[in-house]
Amino acid sequence: MPRQVDHVSRRRLIAEAVCHLADERGLEGVTLRDVAARARVSMGAVQRCFRTKEEMLVFALGHISERISARVQARLLRSPAQSAGTALGHAATEVSLIGEEHRAEARVWLAFVAQAAVSEALARTLKENYAALEEAFTRLIPEAGRRADGAVPLDPQREARTLLALADGLTTHVLIGHLTPQRAHDVLHAHLAGLWGEPAAPSSLS
C-alpha cells in the first residue's frame, strides 16, 4: 500500500511539473527531460509513471480538471442556504477562470484545449469534463426557480450549454486582454440575470 500511495503522489507531482512548464512555454515546450528536471525526479521515474508523453499530458489535464471541479463543488457546498441561482453563478465563475488568481491556470487550460484539436486522447478527456459540467449546470438551472415573469427556461440543457460556452469563451477574452476580469464578470452575470428575467446589476465600470 505505501508503494501505491507514493506512485499516486509522484504522478501528481509530475502533473504539476507539466502544468508549470506549459504555463511558461506552452505544451510544445514540454519534454520528458524537462518535466523530470522540474519535478526533481529521474527520467526513469517519469517513464515508470507514464508510458508515453501523451499519457502524461492526459493525466495532467485530468489533474487540472479535478482541481477546477473541486473548487466548483466547494462553491456549491459552502453555503447550503444559498439559492440555486447564486450557486450557478459561483460555479460558472469558477469555470470561467477569469479571476487574477487563476491567470496561470487559464493559460495552461487553453494550452491543453489547443493541443486537444490534434490529440484524440486529450479531446476525449476534455469532452468528458465538459459533459460533467453541462450536467451540473443543467441540474441547477431548473432548481434556480421561475423567472421574475413566472416563466421557466424552456430547455435547461440548451441553457446549460450556452452558459458553459460563454464561461469558456470569457477565459480566452480575459487571457488575451480583450476584457478585464471585472468586465468579464459583468458579462457573465448579466447573462445569468437575463436567464432569470431579472435586470442586470449596473456595471462597476464606466
C-alpha positions as a Markdown table, in Angstrom:
| # | Residue | x | y | z |
|---|---|---|---|---|
| 1 | Met | 0.0 | 0.0 | 0.0 |
| 2 | Pro | 2.7 | 2.6 | 0.8 |
| 3 | Arg | 4.3 | 2.0 | -2.6 |
| 4 | Gln | 0.9 | 2.6 | -4.3 |
| 5 | Val | 0.4 | 5.9 | -2.4 |
| 6 | Asp | 3.9 | 7.0 | -3.4 |
| 7 | His | 3.1 | 6.2 | -7.0 |
| 8 | Val | 0.0 | 8.3 | -7.0 |
| 9 | Ser | 1.8 | 11.2 | -5.3 |
| 10 | Arg | 4.6 | 11.0 | -7.9 |
| 11 | Arg | 2.1 | 11.1 | -10.8 |
| 12 | Arg | 0.6 | 14.3 | -9.3 |
| 13 | Leu | 4.0 | 15.8 | -8.8 |
| 14 | Ile | 4.8 | 15.2 | -12.4 |
| 15 | Ala | 1.4 | 16.6 | -13.5 |
| 16 | Glu | 2.2 | 19.8 | -11.6 |
| 17 | Ala | 5.6 | 20.0 | -13.3 |
| 18 | Val | 3.8 | 19.6 | -16.7 |
| 19 | Cys | 1.5 | 22.5 | -15.8 |
| 20 | His | 4.3 | 24.8 | -14.7 |
| 21 | Leu | 6.2 | 24.1 | -17.9 |
| 22 | Ala | 3.0 | 24.6 | -20.0 |
| 23 | Asp | 2.4 | 27.9 | -18.3 |
| 24 | Glu | 5.9 | 29.1 | -19.2 |
| 25 | Arg | 6.3 | 27.8 | -22.7 |
| 26 | Gly | 3.1 | 26.0 | -23.9 |
| 27 | Leu | 2.8 | 22.3 | -24.4 |
| 28 | Glu | 5.1 | 22.3 | -27.4 |
| 29 | Gly | 7.9 | 23.1 | -24.9 |
| 30 | Val | 7.1 | 20.2 | -22.6 |
| 31 | Thr | 9.6 | 17.4 | -22.8 |
| 32 | Leu | 10.0 | 14.4 | -20.6 |
| 33 | Arg | 13.5 | 15.5 | -19.7 |
| 34 | Asp | 12.3 | 19.0 | -18.7 |
| 35 | Val | 9.4 | 17.5 | -16.7 |
| 36 | Ala | 11.8 | 15.2 | -14.8 |
| 37 | Ala | 14.0 | 18.1 | -14.0 |
| 38 | Arg | 11.2 | 20.4 | -12.9 |
| 39 | Ala | 9.7 | 17.6 | -10.8 |
| 40 | Arg | 13.1 | 16.7 | -9.4 |
| 41 | Val | 12.8 | 13.0 | -10.3 |
| 42 | Ser | 14.7 | 10.9 | -12.8 |
| 43 | Met | 13.7 | 10.3 | -16.4 |
| 44 | Gly | 13.2 | 6.7 | -15.4 |
| 45 | Ala | 10.7 | 7.7 | -12.7 |
| 46 | Val | 8.7 | 9.7 | -15.2 |
| 47 | Gln | 8.7 | 6.8 | -17.7 |
| 48 | Arg | 7.7 | 4.3 | -15.0 |
| 49 | Cys | 4.7 | 6.5 | -14.2 |
| 50 | Phe | 3.7 | 7.2 | -17.9 |
| 51 | Arg | 4.4 | 5.1 | -20.9 |
| 52 | Thr | 4.2 | 8.0 | -23.4 |
| 53 | Lys | 4.2 | 11.7 | -23.4 |
| 54 | Glu | 0.5 | 11.7 | -24.5 |
| 55 | Glu | -0.4 | 9.6 | -21.5 |
| 56 | Met | 1.4 | 12.1 | -19.2 |
| 57 | Leu | -0.4 | 15.0 | -20.8 |
| 58 | Val | -3.8 | 13.3 | -20.5 |
| 59 | Phe | -3.1 | 12.7 | -16.8 |
| 60 | Ala | -2.0 | 16.3 | -16.3 |
| 61 | Leu | -5.2 | 17.6 | -18.0 |
| 62 | Gly | -7.3 | 15.4 | -15.7 |
| 63 | His | -5.4 | 16.8 | -12.8 |
| 64 | Ile | -6.3 | 20.3 | -13.7 |
| 65 | Ser | -9.9 | 19.3 | -14.4 |
| 66 | Glu | -10.2 | 17.7 | -10.9 |
| 67 | Arg | -8.8 | 20.9 | -9.3 |
| 68 | Ile | -11.4 | 23.1 | -11.1 |
| 69 | Ser | -14.2 | 20.7 | -10.4 |
| 70 | Ala | -13.2 | 20.6 | -6.7 |
| 71 | Arg | -13.5 | 24.4 | -6.5 |
| 72 | Val | -16.9 | 24.3 | -8.2 |
| 73 | Gln | -18.1 | 21.6 | -5.7 |
| 74 | Ala | -16.7 | 23.6 | -2.8 |
| 75 | Arg | -18.6 | 26.7 | -4.0 |
| 76 | Leu | -21.8 | 24.7 | -4.3 |
| 77 | Leu | -21.4 | 23.2 | -0.8 |
| 78 | Arg | -20.0 | 26.2 | 1.0 |
| 79 | Ser | -23.5 | 27.6 | 1.9 |
| 80 | Pro | -26.4 | 25.1 | 1.7 |
| 81 | Ala | -28.8 | 28.0 | 2.2 |
| 82 | Gln | -27.7 | 29.8 | -1.0 |
| 83 | Ser | -30.1 | 29.9 | -3.8 |
| 84 | Ala | -29.6 | 27.6 | -6.9 |
| 85 | Gly | -29.2 | 30.8 | -8.9 |
| 86 | Thr | -26.4 | 32.0 | -6.7 |
| 87 | Ala | -24.8 | 28.6 | -6.7 |
| 88 | Leu | -24.9 | 28.5 | -10.5 |
| 89 | Gly | -23.3 | 31.9 | -10.7 |
| 90 | His | -20.5 | 30.8 | -8.4 |
| 91 | Ala | -19.9 | 27.6 | -10.4 |
| 92 | Ala | -19.8 | 29.5 | -13.7 |
| 93 | Thr | -17.4 | 32.0 | -12.3 |
| 94 | Glu | -15.0 | 29.2 | -11.2 |
| 95 | Val | -15.2 | 27.5 | -14.6 |
| 96 | Ser | -14.5 | 30.7 | -16.5 |
| 97 | Leu | -11.1 | 31.2 | -14.8 |
| 98 | Ile | -11.4 | 35.0 | -15.1 |
| 99 | Gly | -10.0 | 35.8 | -11.7 |
| 100 | Glu | -6.5 | 37.2 | -11.4 |
| 101 | Glu | -5.6 | 34.3 | -9.1 |
| 102 | His | -6.4 | 31.8 | -11.9 |
| 103 | Arg | -4.5 | 33.5 | -14.7 |
| 104 | Ala | -1.7 | 30.9 | -14.8 |
| 105 | Glu | -4.3 | 28.1 | -14.7 |
| 106 | Ala | -6.2 | 29.7 | -17.6 |
| 107 | Arg | -3.0 | 29.8 | -19.7 |
| 108 | Val | -2.4 | 26.1 | -19.0 |
| 109 | Trp | -6.1 | 25.2 | -19.7 |
| 110 | Leu | -6.1 | 26.9 | -23.1 |
| 111 | Ala | -2.7 | 25.3 | -24.0 |
| 112 | Phe | -4.4 | 21.9 | -23.5 |
| 113 | Val | -7.5 | 23.0 | -25.4 |
| 114 | Ala | -5.3 | 24.0 | -28.4 |
| 115 | Gln | -3.4 | 20.7 | -28.2 |
| 116 | Ala | -6.7 | 18.7 | -28.0 |
| 117 | Ala | -7.5 | 19.9 | -31.5 |
| 118 | Val | -4.9 | 17.4 | -32.8 |
| 119 | Ser | -4.9 | 14.9 | -29.9 |
| 120 | Glu | -7.9 | 12.5 | -29.7 |
| 121 | Ala | -6.9 | 11.4 | -26.2 |
| 122 | Leu | -6.9 | 15.0 | -24.9 |
| 123 | Ala | -10.1 | 15.8 | -26.8 |
| 124 | Arg | -11.8 | 12.8 | -25.1 |
| 125 | Thr | -10.7 | 14.0 | -21.7 |
| 126 | Leu | -12.0 | 17.5 | -22.4 |
| 127 | Lys | -15.3 | 16.2 | -23.7 |
| 128 | Glu | -15.8 | 14.2 | -20.5 |
| 129 | Asn | -15.1 | 17.2 | -18.4 |
| 130 | Tyr | -17.4 | 19.4 | -20.3 |
| 131 | Ala | -20.2 | 16.8 | -20.2 |
| 132 | Ala | -19.9 | 16.6 | -16.4 |
| 133 | Leu | -20.1 | 20.4 | -16.1 |
| 134 | Glu | -23.0 | 20.6 | -18.5 |
| 135 | Glu | -24.9 | 18.0 | -16.4 |
| 136 | Ala | -24.3 | 20.0 | -13.2 |
| 137 | Phe | -25.4 | 23.3 | -14.9 |
| 138 | Thr | -28.5 | 21.5 | -16.4 |
| 139 | Arg | -29.4 | 20.3 | -12.9 |
| 140 | Leu | -29.0 | 23.7 | -11.3 |
| 141 | Ile | -31.0 | 25.8 | -13.8 |
| 142 | Pro | -34.5 | 24.3 | -13.1 |
| 143 | Glu | -33.7 | 24.4 | -9.3 |
| 144 | Ala | -33.0 | 28.1 | -9.6 |
| 145 | Gly | -36.7 | 28.7 | -9.8 |
| 146 | Arg | -39.0 | 30.6 | -12.0 |
| 147 | Arg | -38.1 | 33.8 | -13.8 |
| 148 | Ala | -39.4 | 37.1 | -12.4 |
| 149 | Asp | -42.2 | 36.9 | -15.0 |
| 150 | Gly | -43.2 | 33.4 | -13.9 |
| 151 | Ala | -41.7 | 31.6 | -16.9 |
| 152 | Val | -39.1 | 28.8 | -16.7 |
| 153 | Pro | -36.3 | 28.1 | -19.1 |
| 154 | Leu | -37.7 | 26.0 | -21.9 |
| 155 | Asp | -34.6 | 23.9 | -22.4 |
| 156 | Pro | -32.3 | 23.7 | -19.3 |
| 157 | Gln | -29.8 | 21.6 | -21.2 |
| 158 | Arg | -29.5 | 24.2 | -24.0 |
| 159 | Glu | -29.2 | 27.0 | -21.5 |
| 160 | Ala | -26.5 | 25.0 | -19.7 |
| 161 | Arg | -24.6 | 24.5 | -22.9 |
| 162 | Thr | -24.9 | 28.3 | -23.6 |
| 163 | Leu | -23.6 | 29.2 | -20.2 |
| 164 | Leu | -20.7 | 26.8 | -20.4 |
| 165 | Ala | -19.7 | 28.1 | -23.8 |
| 166 | Leu | -19.9 | 31.7 | -22.5 |
| 167 | Ala | -17.8 | 30.9 | -19.5 |
| 168 | Asp | -15.3 | 29.1 | -21.6 |
| 169 | Gly | -15.1 | 31.9 | -24.1 |
| 170 | Leu | -14.6 | 34.5 | -21.4 |
| 171 | Thr | -11.4 | 32.6 | -20.3 |
| 172 | Thr | -9.9 | 33.5 | -23.7 |
| 173 | His | -11.1 | 37.1 | -23.8 |
| 174 | Val | -9.6 | 37.9 | -20.4 |
| 175 | Leu | -6.4 | 36.0 | -21.0 |
| 176 | Ile | -5.6 | 38.0 | -24.2 |
| 177 | Gly | -6.6 | 41.3 | -22.6 |
| 178 | His | -9.8 | 41.9 | -24.7 |
| 179 | Leu | -11.8 | 42.1 | -21.5 |
| 180 | Thr | -10.8 | 42.9 | -17.9 |
| 181 | Pro | -11.8 | 40.3 | -15.3 |
| 182 | Gln | -14.4 | 42.8 | -14.0 |
| 183 | Arg | -15.9 | 43.3 | -17.4 |
| 184 | Ala | -16.0 | 39.5 | -18.0 |
| 185 | His | -17.7 | 39.1 | -14.6 |
| 186 | Asp | -20.3 | 41.7 | -15.7 |
| 187 | Val | -20.9 | 39.9 | -19.0 |
| 188 | Leu | -21.4 | 36.5 | -17.2 |
| 189 | His | -23.7 | 37.8 | -14.5 |
| 190 | Ala | -25.7 | 39.9 | -17.0 |
| 191 | His | -26.4 | 36.7 | -18.9 |
| 192 | Leu | -27.5 | 34.9 | -15.7 |
| 193 | Ala | -29.7 | 37.8 | -14.8 |
| 194 | Gly | -31.3 | 37.6 | -18.2 |
| 195 | Leu | -31.8 | 33.9 | -17.7 |
| 196 | Trp | -33.9 | 34.6 | -14.6 |
| 197 | Gly | -35.7 | 37.5 | -16.2 |
| 198 | Glu | -34.1 | 40.0 | -13.8 |
| 199 | Pro | -32.5 | 43.4 | -14.7 |
| 200 | Ala | -28.7 | 43.2 | -14.8 |
| 201 | Ala | -26.9 | 44.9 | -12.0 |
| 202 | Pro | -25.2 | 48.1 | -13.1 |
| 203 | Ser | -21.5 | 47.6 | -14.0 |
| 204 | Ser | -19.0 | 48.9 | -11.6 |
| 205 | Leu | -17.0 | 50.2 | -14.5 |
| 206 | Ser | -17.8 | 53.3 | -16.5 |
